[in-house]
Amino acid sequence: MDVRALIRALACASLMAHLLACGSRTGLEAVLLDADVPFDASADAFGDRVAVDRLLVRPDIVLRSCDGGALPIPGPVSSERTTGRWGVTAVFDPATRRILSLGGSPSGGTRAAPPFVLDVDTGRVTVFRLTGVSMLPIGAAAVWDERRSRALLVGGRYPDGGFFSPGRAVLDVRVQGDAAVVTPLADHPVGAVSGAAIAIDPERDVRVVTGGGNESAPPTTAYRATWSLPLGAASPRWDRRTPEQDSPPAGIGRQMGWDPEIRRLVLAGGWVGAMRDRRAWVLEGSRWRDVPGVLDAVPANVTGLLWDGRACGFVMTSGRCSAEVWLLRVRELPAMALLGRLTRASGFPGSDGSALFLDGARDRLLLLGGEDCQNSGGTYTAFEHVPLRR
């Protein structure tokens, strides 16, 4: 073995030892810089070159699906033209197999859009009448209450003289015939809010809300607290689930979902001020704890935190205009894996801010609305479905 080959072998051995020791992206990048050794910095995960250090945040762990098989890989994207929405708020009802688009703007301007329903099997769109309120917000946090067949909205923005002002409204939205019937509930306890995270705790039968903010008001830590609202009560009142000091920093655009394996709510992603929050959190009783093993590893611009029972983890997308698809697993040894990328080459024309859903019956991802990346300021007018290959 010549001297150059020996140096390369020692550097590679040092790299592997470092990976097994820490398993972090930061550590990997540092070793590669220090080693000064040629390496293959990419892998053909989905027709694009993807950095090796992002394929698996914990390289010392081999992630498998629940049955021991390979993790899902996103297939080619199929698109259908539909009603466009910017700042879309939407929920998916798996029982009727329909997406309800509740709010948003048809142009990115100051007009609020009427609600519509989209049949995910036929692509058919039906516009609804709106009763109970004069308009629905743009970009509200939303969740589907499956037990009661209703959507629940928190905050969002309302057109206000050419600007968007955050609102404090909490809304119950039900489909009745050709109408979306809206009933206001108890206002958000902190006041006007946008960009909050919302999910349902099925064991306590409550809606949980945390984070968000209101840039029109003085900075406050009040948005750090976590609040819950009983779903079955006749006149529900908000309860403080966690105090500010036992919560993550108040963040905009975080995603929250229920993990049935650990029977806890999980929070991930978002922004704290101008900084990305790349951590994941688990709600333990009356306090949040950060998830070990994925510290500083959650991608930016996370959309959705969707439980995939076959992969035993949360599927989420990240990025703007070309999306990465990730799996986050919290149980046992927490880790994340990059499942693939949605690019123009795979049929994904690119949208920013799409609503994301997991259609378990047909094993595919669903994307709706957002901003057209090919036309700055334009509204994205496609409904897309992405099969998950197992």
C-alpha positions as CSV (number, residue, x, y, z in Angstrom):
1,M,0.0,0.0,0.0
2,D,1.5,3.4,-1.0
3,V,1.5,6.4,1.4
4,R,-1.5,8.1,-0.3
5,A,-3.6,5.0,-0.1
6,L,-2.6,4.5,3.6
7,I,-3.6,8.1,4.5
8,R,-6.9,7.6,2.7
9,A,-7.6,4.4,4.6
10,L,-6.8,5.9,7.9
11,A,-9.0,8.9,7.2
12,C,-11.9,6.7,6.2
13,A,-11.5,4.7,9.4
14,S,-11.5,7.9,11.4
15,L,-14.6,9.0,9.6
16,M,-16.5,5.8,10.4
17,A,-15.4,5.9,14.0
18,H,-16.7,9.4,14.3
19,L,-20.0,8.5,12.7
20,L,-20.6,5.6,15.1
21,A,-19.7,7.8,18.0
22,C,-21.9,10.8,17.4
23,G,-24.1,10.2,14.4
24,S,-24.7,13.9,13.8
25,R,-24.8,15.9,10.5
26,T,-22.6,18.5,11.9
27,G,-20.0,16.0,13.0
28,L,-20.0,14.4,9.6
29,E,-19.5,17.6,7.8
30,A,-16.6,18.5,10.1
31,V,-14.8,15.2,9.6
32,L,-15.1,15.4,5.8
33,L,-13.6,18.9,5.8
34,D,-10.7,17.7,8.1
35,A,-10.0,14.5,6.3
36,D,-9.3,16.1,2.9
37,V,-10.2,12.8,1.3
38,P,-12.1,12.3,-2.0
39,F,-15.5,10.9,-1.3
40,D,-18.8,10.3,-3.1
41,A,-20.9,13.2,-1.8
42,S,-24.1,12.1,-3.4
43,A,-26.5,9.2,-3.9
44,D,-29.2,8.8,-6.6
45,A,-32.2,8.6,-4.2
46,F,-34.7,10.0,-6.6
47,G,-33.1,11.0,-9.8
48,D,-31.3,13.9,-8.1
49,R,-28.0,14.0,-6.3
50,V,-28.6,14.0,-2.6
51,A,-25.8,14.6,0.0
52,V,-24.8,11.3,1.7
53,D,-24.8,13.0,5.1
54,R,-28.5,13.7,4.7
55,L,-29.6,10.2,3.8
56,L,-29.7,9.2,7.5
57,V,-29.2,11.5,10.4
58,R,-28.3,8.6,12.7
59,P,-25.9,6.5,10.4
60,D,-25.3,4.0,13.3
61,I,-29.0,3.0,13.0
62,V,-30.6,1.0,10.2
63,L,-34.2,2.1,9.9
64,R,-36.7,-0.5,8.7
65,S,-40.5,-0.5,8.4
66,C,-42.6,-2.1,11.1
67,D,-42.5,-5.5,9.4
68,G,-38.7,-5.3,9.0
69,G,-38.9,-4.4,5.3
70,A,-37.5,-1.3,3.5
71,L,-38.8,2.2,4.2
72,P,-41.2,3.6,1.6
73,I,-39.8,5.5,-1.4
74,P,-41.9,8.2,-3.1
75,G,-42.8,7.3,-6.7
76,P,-43.6,9.5,-9.8
77,V,-45.9,12.5,-9.1
78,S,-49.3,12.7,-10.8
79,S,-51.1,16.0,-11.1
80,E,-54.6,17.1,-11.7
81,R,-55.7,20.7,-12.3
82,T,-57.9,22.1,-9.6
83,T,-59.0,25.3,-7.9
84,G,-55.9,27.2,-6.8
85,R,-55.3,28.5,-3.3
86,W,-52.5,30.5,-1.6
87,G,-52.2,30.3,2.2
88,V,-54.5,27.3,2.0
89,T,-56.0,25.7,5.1
90,A,-57.2,22.2,4.5
91,V,-58.1,18.9,6.2
92,F,-58.5,15.4,4.9
93,D,-61.5,13.3,5.8
94,P,-60.5,9.6,5.2
95,A,-64.1,8.4,5.7
96,T,-65.5,10.4,2.8
97,R,-62.2,10.5,1.0
98,R,-62.4,14.3,0.6
99,I,-60.1,17.2,1.2
100,L,-61.9,20.2,2.6
101,S,-60.2,23.5,1.6
102,L,-61.2,26.0,4.2
103,G,-59.8,29.5,3.6
104,G,-56.9,30.8,1.7
105,S,-56.8,33.3,-1.1
106,P,-57.4,32.7,-4.8
107,S,-54.6,35.1,-5.8
108,G,-52.3,35.9,-2.9
109,G,-54.0,39.2,-2.7
110,T,-56.5,40.6,-0.2
111,R,-59.5,38.5,-1.1
112,A,-60.5,35.5,1.0
113,A,-61.5,32.4,-1.0
114,P,-64.8,30.4,-0.5
115,P,-64.5,26.8,0.8
116,F,-64.5,23.8,-1.5
117,V,-64.3,20.1,-1.2
118,L,-62.1,17.9,-3.5
119,D,-62.8,14.2,-4.0
120,V,-59.3,12.6,-3.9
121,D,-60.3,9.6,-6.0
122,T,-62.0,11.5,-8.9
123,G,-60.4,15.0,-8.6
124,R,-63.8,16.6,-8.7
125,V,-64.2,20.0,-6.9
126,T,-67.4,21.3,-5.4
127,V,-67.5,24.9,-4.1
128,F,-69.6,25.3,-0.9
129,R,-71.7,28.1,0.5
130,L,-70.3,29.6,3.7
131,T,-72.6,30.2,6.6
132,G,-72.0,31.4,10.1
133,V,-69.1,33.8,9.3
134,S,-68.5,36.2,6.5
135,M,-65.1,34.8,5.6
136,L,-62.6,32.1,6.5
137,P,-59.0,33.0,7.4
138,I,-55.9,32.6,5.3
139,G,-53.3,30.1,6.7
140,A,-55.1,29.1,9.8
141,A,-53.9,26.1,11.8
142,A,-56.4,23.2,11.2
143,V,-57.0,19.7,12.3
144,W,-59.7,17.1,11.4
145,D,-61.8,15.8,14.3
146,E,-62.7,12.3,13.0
147,R,-65.0,11.4,15.8
148,R,-67.3,14.4,15.1
149,S,-66.7,14.8,11.4
150,R,-65.6,18.4,11.6
151,A,-62.7,20.6,11.0
152,L,-61.2,22.8,13.7
153,L,-59.4,26.0,12.8
154,V,-57.3,28.3,15.0
155,G,-56.2,31.8,14.2
156,G,-54.8,32.6,10.7
157,R,-55.0,36.0,8.9
158,Y,-57.8,38.1,7.6
159,P,-57.7,40.7,4.8
160,D,-57.5,44.2,6.4
161,G,-57.2,47.1,4.0
162,G,-54.5,45.5,1.8
163,F,-52.7,43.8,4.7
164,F,-53.3,40.5,6.5
165,S,-54.0,40.8,10.2
166,P,-53.9,37.8,12.6
167,G,-57.1,36.7,14.2
168,R,-58.0,35.2,17.6
169,A,-61.0,33.2,16.2
170,V,-61.3,29.4,16.9
171,L,-63.8,27.8,14.4
172,D,-65.8,24.6,14.1
173,V,-66.5,23.8,10.5
174,R,-68.9,21.1,9.3
175,V,-70.2,20.2,5.9
176,Q,-74.0,20.1,5.7
177,G,-75.4,19.6,2.1
178,D,-73.9,22.3,-0.1
179,A,-72.7,24.5,2.8
180,A,-69.8,24.8,5.1
181,V,-71.4,25.7,8.4
182,V,-69.1,27.6,10.8
183,T,-69.6,27.9,14.5
184,P,-67.2,30.1,16.5
185,L,-65.8,28.5,19.7
186,A,-63.9,30.1,22.6
187,D,-61.2,32.5,21.2
188,H,-57.5,31.5,21.3
189,P,-56.5,32.2,24.9
190,V,-53.4,34.2,24.1
191,G,-55.2,36.4,21.5
192,A,-54.6,36.9,17.8
193,V,-52.3,34.2,16.4
194,S,-50.9,32.9,13.1
195,G,-48.6,30.0,12.4
196,A,-49.6,27.9,15.4
197,A,-49.2,24.1,15.6
198,I,-52.4,22.1,16.2
199,A,-53.2,18.4,16.8
200,I,-55.6,16.1,18.6
201,D,-54.7,14.1,21.7
202,P,-57.1,11.1,21.1
203,E,-56.7,9.7,24.6
204,R,-57.7,12.9,26.4
205,D,-60.1,13.8,23.5
206,V,-58.7,17.4,23.4
207,R,-57.4,19.7,20.8
208,V,-53.9,20.9,21.6
209,V,-52.4,24.2,20.3
210,T,-49.0,25.7,20.8
211,G,-46.7,28.3,19.3
212,G,-47.4,30.8,16.6
213,G,-47.2,34.5,17.1
214,N,-48.4,37.9,16.2
215,E,-45.9,40.3,14.7
216,S,-48.3,43.2,15.0
217,A,-48.1,43.0,18.8
218,P,-45.1,43.5,21.2
219,P,-43.0,40.3,21.5
220,T,-44.3,38.0,24.2
221,T,-43.5,34.6,25.6
222,A,-47.2,33.8,26.1
223,Y,-47.1,31.9,22.8
224,R,-44.7,29.4,24.3
225,A,-47.5,27.9,26.5
226,T,-49.4,24.8,25.3
227,W,-53.2,24.9,25.5
228,S,-55.9,22.3,25.2
229,L,-59.6,22.5,24.5
230,P,-62.0,19.6,25.3
231,L,-63.7,18.3,22.1
232,G,-66.8,16.7,23.6
233,A,-67.8,19.5,26.0
234,A,-71.0,21.6,25.2
235,S,-69.2,24.9,26.2
236,P,-65.5,24.1,26.0
237,R,-63.0,26.2,27.9
238,W,-59.2,26.4,27.3
239,D,-56.9,24.8,29.8
240,R,-53.2,25.5,30.0
241,R,-51.5,22.2,29.3
242,T,-47.9,23.4,29.8
243,P,-46.5,26.7,31.2
244,E,-44.2,28.8,29.2
245,Q,-41.1,27.7,31.1
246,D,-41.7,24.0,30.2
247,S,-42.3,24.6,26.5
248,P,-40.1,25.1,23.4
249,P,-39.4,28.6,22.3
250,A,-42.5,30.1,20.6
251,G,-42.1,29.2,17.0
252,I,-44.0,29.9,13.7
253,G,-44.9,27.0,11.4
254,R,-44.2,24.1,13.6
255,Q,-45.9,20.8,12.9
256,M,-47.5,18.6,15.6
257,G,-48.9,15.0,15.4
258,W,-49.9,12.1,17.6
259,D,-47.5,9.1,17.9
260,P,-49.6,6.0,18.8
261,E,-46.5,4.0,19.5
262,I,-45.3,6.1,22.4
263,R,-48.8,7.6,23.0
264,R,-47.5,11.2,23.0
265,L,-47.8,14.3,20.9
266,V,-44.7,15.2,18.9
267,L,-43.7,18.7,17.7
268,A,-41.1,19.4,15.0
269,G,-39.6,22.1,12.8
270,G,-40.6,25.7,12.4
271,W,-38.9,29.0,12.9
272,V,-38.0,30.9,16.1
273,G,-37.6,34.5,14.9
274,A,-35.4,34.4,11.9
275,M,-33.7,31.1,12.9
276,R,-34.8,27.6,11.9
277,D,-35.6,25.3,14.8
278,R,-34.2,22.0,13.8
279,R,-35.3,20.0,16.9
280,A,-38.2,17.7,17.7
281,W,-40.1,17.6,21.0
282,V,-42.3,15.2,22.9
283,L,-45.1,16.3,25.2
284,E,-44.6,14.5,28.5
285,G,-47.6,15.3,30.8
286,S,-47.2,19.0,31.5
287,R,-43.9,19.7,29.9
288,W,-42.1,19.3,26.6
289,R,-38.8,17.5,26.3
290,D,-36.5,17.6,23.2
291,V,-36.0,14.3,21.4
292,P,-32.4,12.9,21.8
293,G,-30.8,11.7,18.6
294,V,-32.3,14.2,16.2
295,L,-31.0,17.4,17.9
296,D,-30.4,20.1,15.3
297,A,-31.3,17.6,12.5
298,V,-35.0,18.4,11.6
299,P,-35.1,19.9,8.1
300,A,-36.3,23.4,7.4
301,N,-39.8,24.3,6.1
302,V,-41.4,21.2,7.4
303,T,-44.9,20.5,6.0
304,G,-47.1,18.1,7.8
305,L,-46.3,15.5,10.5
306,L,-48.2,12.5,9.2
307,W,-48.2,9.2,11.1
308,D,-47.4,6.2,8.8
309,G,-48.4,3.0,10.7
310,R,-46.6,0.8,8.2
311,A,-43.3,2.6,8.6
312,C,-43.7,3.3,12.4
313,G,-42.9,6.9,12.0
314,F,-44.0,10.4,10.8
315,V,-43.7,11.3,7.2
316,M,-43.1,14.9,6.4
317,T,-41.9,17.0,3.5
318,S,-39.5,20.0,3.7
319,G,-38.0,22.5,1.3
320,R,-39.4,25.0,-1.0
321,C,-40.3,24.3,-4.6
322,S,-38.5,21.0,-4.6
323,A,-39.5,18.8,-1.7
324,E,-37.6,16.3,0.3
325,V,-39.6,13.5,1.9
326,W,-38.4,12.5,5.4
327,L,-39.3,9.9,8.0
328,L,-39.0,10.8,11.7
329,R,-39.1,8.0,14.3
330,V,-39.2,8.9,18.0
331,R,-39.5,5.5,19.7
332,E,-36.5,3.5,21.0
333,L,-33.5,5.1,19.2
334,P,-34.8,8.3,17.6
335,A,-33.6,8.8,14.1
336,M,-34.6,10.4,10.7
337,A,-34.2,9.1,7.2
338,L,-34.5,10.8,3.8
339,L,-37.0,8.8,1.8
340,G,-36.6,10.7,-1.5
341,R,-37.1,14.0,-3.3
342,L,-39.9,15.4,-5.4
343,T,-38.4,17.3,-8.3
344,R,-39.4,18.5,-11.7
345,A,-37.7,15.4,-13.2
346,S,-40.1,13.2,-11.2
347,G,-43.2,15.2,-12.3
348,F,-43.3,17.7,-9.5
349,P,-43.5,21.2,-11.0
350,G,-42.9,22.8,-7.7
351,S,-45.1,24.6,-5.1
352,D,-44.4,26.3,-1.9
353,G,-46.8,26.1,1.1
354,S,-48.9,23.1,-0.1
355,A,-51.2,21.3,2.3
356,L,-49.9,17.7,2.8
357,F,-51.9,14.6,3.7
358,L,-51.3,10.8,3.8
359,D,-53.9,8.7,2.1
360,G,-53.4,5.4,3.9
361,A,-56.1,3.5,1.9
362,R,-54.1,4.0,-1.3
363,D,-50.7,4.4,0.3
364,R,-49.8,7.8,-1.2
365,L,-49.1,11.4,-0.3
366,L,-51.5,14.2,-1.3
367,L,-50.6,17.8,-1.9
368,L,-52.9,20.7,-2.6
369,G,-52.5,24.4,-3.2
370,G,-49.6,26.8,-2.4
371,E,-47.7,29.3,-4.4
372,D,-46.5,28.5,-7.9
373,C,-42.7,28.4,-8.0
374,Q,-42.6,28.8,-11.7
375,N,-44.7,32.0,-11.5
376,S,-43.7,34.3,-8.7
377,G,-46.7,35.4,-6.7
378,G,-49.0,33.1,-8.6
379,T,-51.4,30.6,-7.1
380,Y,-50.7,26.9,-7.5
381,T,-53.5,25.2,-9.3
382,A,-52.8,21.5,-9.0
383,F,-53.8,18.6,-6.8
384,E,-50.9,16.1,-6.7
385,H,-50.6,12.5,-5.5
386,V,-47.4,10.6,-4.9
387,P,-47.4,6.8,-4.4
388,L,-45.3,5.4,-1.7
389,R,-43.4,2.3,-3.0
390,R,-42.9,-0.3,-0.3
